[in-house]
Each structure stands twice: as C-alpha cells, then as structure tokens.
Amino acid sequence: MSGSGRAVKTAPAREIDWAAVRLVVFDVDGTLYRQWLLRLLMAIELLAHVLRCRDGRTLRVLRCYRSIRERMAEEERVDFSPALVAETASACAVPEAEVRAIVAEWIERRPLRYLATCRYPGIGALFEALRRNGTSIGVLSDYRAAAKLRALGLTADHVVCAEDDGVGVLKPHPKGLLMLMEAAGATPDATVVIGDRPQRDGLAARRAGARALIRSARPIDGWQTFARFEGAPFLPLLVG
C-alpha cells in the first residue's frame, strides 16, 4: 500500500526468458553502485576543500553544471556538451576552461577511489552469470564510464556514453541504446536495460523497444522493479 492507503500499481513481473536475451545493458551511476553513499563521501571531501580553500566557487560550479545537465536531458539537447560547459561558465562567471577542470577533477577523477566501496553486492556474480549464458554485456551512461568500470572491477563487451562521437544526447533519448544494440547485433526484443531511473533509463528502453528493469527498494507505478542483484528476476541466471 502507498502512503495514501491506495495500492501501488506495478508493471506485471513477467518472467524473463534469459536464454532468449542477447544483450543486457546496464546504467552505471546508481545502478552498479550506491550513489547515495558516493555522494555522501564526495560531499565530505568537497566540504573539506571549501573550508580549506575558503572558496565556494567549486561547489557553485558543480551545482550549476549538474542542474543544467538535467535540464538538457529533459530537453534532449543534441550536441549538449559544449553548450553545457558554456552555460555553466556564464552562470557562474568563470572561464570555460575552469569549468572543464572542475568537472574533470570532481566528477570524473576524485570519485573513482570510492567506487569499489560503493559497489552493489551481487553485481560481479551477475556479470559472470551473463557471460556463462552467452549474453553480451553493454553499458550506457550519461557520463564517461570506462574508468568507473575499471574502478568497480567490471568489464563490459560494449560501452557507450552520451558524450561519445555519434551520440551527443543524454537519456531518455534512445540513440545510445540503439547504437549498443547495433554493436551487439541484438534486436529490441532480445535486449534488457537495467537502470535506476525510470524517466531516464526506463524511457530510453521503451523508446528503443527494449525491456526495462528498474532497481528500486519500492514498487514504481508502471515499471518492473527489483531490489537486489542476488534476487528475482536474476535467480534463473545465478543458479543455472
């Protein structure tokens, strides 16, 4: 029951025929690792930096950058990256080079040291089970993912991020997912997308004709969810 006392509607938990799945595509942030924990660890580090340097400019740039990026995802802005840096620089009254340096340090580099600690239990075993099943593993991220995968101790067959040449648009636009399916030689009905945001990962999957599984501790209206990588709907793979 929901907080209002009404039953929460969820998408039917249709069993997955894993033998028919050729490609499983994972989101990264919030799907492969505990994003709340990473954000907490990074917030502590960022606060220490602000207090030490007595300058809140880095914090302002990061907040503005993330906010504009979310808006551009909703707008499905094509070739968003240069405009994102330019708008952030203008809003924060800093040079574009400084925006790029702050993003590279605080979004791309510094979080890497914490990712192994934040990795969700069971994800390594699931990757191994998919490979035993002969299933290709894809990664589709709005941020650069190669270094994050290395830090997480995971490898994928195909990796695409929104800033790659030929993509240039954030989820929920399905362009990156369509590129992954083409690279893997997988049809939409043989593709499963695993993410944590229905309005980003889930919609990208639906628009490409693929199936979506959303990681969530609670049911989400209209979506098939799961709480742990060790449980349903992955048990047939893990025990097979």
HELIX and SHEET records of a PDB file:
HELIX    1   1 TRP A   18  ALA A   20  5                                   3    
HELIX    2   2 GLN A   35  CYS A   53  1                                  19    
HELIX    3   3 ARG A   57  GLU A   75  1                                  19    
HELIX    4   4 PHE A   80  CYS A   92  1                                  13    
HELIX    5   5 GLU A   96  VAL A  103  1                                   8    
HELIX    6   6 ALA A  104  ARG A  109  3                                   6    
HELIX    7   7 ARG A  110  TYR A  114  5                                   5    
HELIX    8   8 LEU A  115  CYS A  118  1                                   4    
HELIX    9   9 ILE A  123  ARG A  132  1                                  10    
HELIX   10  10 ALA A  146  LEU A  152  1                                   7    
HELIX   11  11 LYS A  175  ALA A  184  1                                  10    
HELIX   12  12 PRO A  188  ALA A  190  5                                   3    
HELIX   13  13 PRO A  198  GLY A  202  3                                   5    
HELIX   14  14 LEU A  203  ALA A  208  1                                   6    
HELIX   15  15 LEU A  235  VAL A  239  1                                   5    
SHEET    1   A 6 HIS A 158  CYS A 161  0                                        
SHEET    2   A 6 SER A 136  SER A 141  1                                        
SHEET    3   A 6 LEU A  23  PHE A  26  1                                        
SHEET    4   A 6 THR A 191  GLY A 195  1                                        
SHEET    5   A 6 ARG A 211  ARG A 215  1                                        
SHEET    6   A 6 THR A 225  PHE A 226  1                                        
END                                                                             
